[in-house]
Amino acid sequence: MRKIWRAAVEAVTPYEAGKPLEMLVAELGLAELVRLSSNENPLGASPRVIEAVRREAAHIHLYPDGGSGALRDALAHGLGISPEQIVVGNGADELITLIALAAFDPGDEVAMPHPSFEPYATGAQIAGARVVPSPLAGYETDLDDLRRRVTPRTKVVFLCSPHNPATTIIRRRALLAFLDALGDDPPLIVLDEAYRDFVDDPEYPDGVSLLARYPRLLVLRTFSKIAGLAGLRVGYAIGSLETIDRLNRVRAPYNVNRLGQVAALAALEDPEHGARTRALVLEERAYLAAGLERRAIAFAPSQANFMLVRVKDAAAARDRLLRGGILVRDGAAVGFPGHLRITVGTREINERVLKLLED
Ligand SMILES: Cc1ncc(COP(=O)(O)O)c(C=O)c1O
């Protein structure tokens, strides 16, 4: 028998994104279902972004700018770096795949906290690299443990701050000590800052400001969360000229579509929408935290737009919320059994969440 598929691919468990919202609503016979399982923006996208997408619709018969040039220029201007230090991807997800494609050979090691955002491990597995998991210390990334797991075979260390699903951040001092301890020929350190806009801890470091000092650092960001563009798939990586050049070599020529590019540009031109989103999430995160505390329900100290809440029977609690019209993520599906991962919603939704959890 001719063997078509690579063994590494046969071993991959496909990502379980859950059923489309519309299908769930129909199946459960609900009037509506609020999705708090994917950490989306409770305000949606900015009206100015939606208008820009509408205008751009007239041009969708034309290929997009293959290098997302205007978007990279605008990002670079805002960050005070060169556009050559940025590559835009079809979501940060694509960039994680590109890292695997460009860097991993079979037998390489890829270190990451465990659990963490699943695509880090999937990319490594597909490339035939070995995932080296570093258990979280409670809800915190254990940088000492991660450092001990770095060997000459380690190609990449994935860090996620705020962490998905644990919601915690890596503080500046700890990050710098970790980077310094790796010496002057370190692995590539991927710092995933997908949820950075929801942090209010003053000790949170800005990854981009560290690039000059740590050229093997690669920062990932996305328009999916703060800008509410999850459906258009736009993320970006910021790193050294060498790293960005290698990622560009393995990406598809037109990886980011026209609507995504103009939407992201319009989002950059409407920072007030991001500020409104941040203000809402921070206020509602505090409201949820206070409500959980009052009910003696434990949770991780969140710096993200979602909470990780400890419950006795997660499957039953998820089911109760679902029947109440609210979809949340069972922690077991993201490496945290006995927990629910719940996106911060609007006040009305959060009140319903607290009530349903109390029951
Ligand atoms: C930690 C983390 N990184 C990256 C992503 C992917 O973002 P994007 O929607 O840009 O692919 C997510 C999405 O949920 C995430 O949680």
The ligand as a Tripos MOL2 file, in Angstrom:
@<TRIPOS>MOLECULE
LIG
   16    16     1     0     0
SMALL
NO_CHARGES

@<TRIPOS>ATOM
      1 C1         -2.8980   32.8940   23.2510 C.3       1 LIG1
      2 C2         -3.4470   33.0320   21.8780 C.ar      1 LIG1
      3 N1         -2.5990   33.2590   20.8780 N.ar      1 LIG1
      4 C3         -3.0480   33.3870   19.6190 C.ar      1 LIG1
      5 C4         -4.3840   33.2880   19.3170 C.ar      1 LIG1
      6 C5         -4.7970   33.3450   17.8850 C.3       1 LIG1
      7 O1         -5.2000   34.5610   17.5160 O.3       1 LIG1
      8 P1         -5.7340   34.8060   16.0250 P.3       1 LIG1
      9 O2         -7.2140   34.9250   16.1300 O.co2     1 LIG1
     10 O3         -5.0600   36.0560   15.6040 O.co2     1 LIG1
     11 O4         -5.3220   33.6360   15.1920 O.co2     1 LIG1
     12 C6         -5.3020   33.0660   20.3260 C.ar      1 LIG1
     13 C7         -6.7290   32.9580   20.0030 C.2       1 LIG1
     14 O5         -7.5900   32.7060   20.7780 O.2       1 LIG1
     15 C8         -4.8210   32.9160   21.6390 C.ar      1 LIG1
     16 O6         -5.6460   32.6340   22.6500 O.3       1 LIG1
@<TRIPOS>BOND
     1     1     2 1
     2     2     3 ar
     3     2    15 ar
     4     3     4 ar
     5     4     5 ar
     6     5     6 1
     7     5    12 ar
     8     6     7 1
     9     7     8 1
    10     8     9 2
    11     8    10 1
    12     8    11 1
    13    12    13 1
    14    12    15 ar
    15    13    14 2
    16    15    16 1
@<TRIPOS>SUBSTRUCTURE
     1 LIG1         1 GROUP 0 **** ****
